[in-house]
Amino acid sequence: MTRPITAGVDGTEESLAAVHWAAREAVRRKLPLRVVHAWRYEESLAVADRGTQHGWVSQGVAEAVRAVRERHPVLEATSDVVEGEPADVLAGAGARAEMLVLGSRGHGPLVGFLLGSVGRQVIAETVRPVVLVRAGDRPEAEAAGRDVVVGQHGGPEDSAAALRFAFEAAAARGATVRAVRAWTLPPVFAYSPGSLQLLDDAGGLEPYEKKALAEALRPWRERFPRVPVAEHVEMGSAGQVLLSLAGRAQLLVVGRRSHRTAVGARVGSVAHGVLHLAECPVAVVPHE
């Protein structure tokens, strides 16, 4: 079954930018686009009954679809107005999509569908990649020369889903994958005879990290031989290193593990940091 690229729209400038980004990605990947609005009847609007309110919303969503169809005549695009809680509607739509694309605002709280607990819940619970797009996103940002930057950590399996997404995106765009592995000095108590032997065999900490990145990339280089790859290993926190490269990226890809606490769903600290501060679109890819 072919999964669509699904975009959530709520009428904000950020969400409309997300719809246009999703449309371009759908054309590149030859996939259909589905535009979804999570709707709730507002009883406070006494001048409009349920049917009238639904009609207003449906008209606005249809207008967003018409705009992308005019720009991309070959695009197969549909729209849905689904009644329910935004987090539940979007998580459900994302589960049936190739990816879920939403609007967001950087340098502060996330807005629209990503306001507070709704955004955290959608990102943490959606089983497919979620892409966050800023209001100022433009097609020109996808020009040649801008990389698809992806964070890698741990062993080959730990970042496999994020690497797959990055290589697929780069292949569709004719772009370079810049794979980033950040490392810090471990505390003394973290060393063990086995870890010390690995470091000795690799020739030190930085060569060890470079070798780990190369091993994680090997299967994806083989699967996507035409995608250029740049390897970037740097000492520092993962979030800071990724953000230092985001200004030259057309897409930033990070993996995430969801954490559930007494106050609800949470995403990892690296994903949380880049979502707030990166200017380029950010794809948050769940671990498999």
Salt bridges, closest charged atoms under 4 A:
GLU25 OE1 - ARG28 NH2 2.62
GLU25 OE2 - ARG29 NE 2.81
GLU25 OE1 - ARG173 NH2 2.78
GLU63 OE1 - ARG66 NH2 2.58
ASP80 OD2 - ARG34 NE 2.71
GLU83 OE2 - ARG50 NH1 2.69
GLU85 OE1 - ARG40 NH1 3.05
GLU98 OE1 - ARG128 NH2 3.74
GLU125 OE2 - ARG260 NH1 2.75
ASP137 OD2 - ARG24 NH2 2.89
GLU142 OE2 - ARG24 NH2 2.94
GLU142 OE1 - ARG28 NH1 2.91
ASP147 OD2 - ARG178 NE 2.76
ASP158 OD1 - ARG257 NH2 3.37
GLU168 OE1 - ARG29 NH1 3.83
GLU206 OE2 - LYS210 NZ 3.77
GLU209 OE1 - ARG181 NE 2.47
GLU231 OE2 - ARG221 NH2 2.71
GLU234 OE1 - HIS232 NE2 2.76
GLU279 OE2 - HIS107 NE2 2.57
GLU288 OE2 - ARG164 NH1 2.39
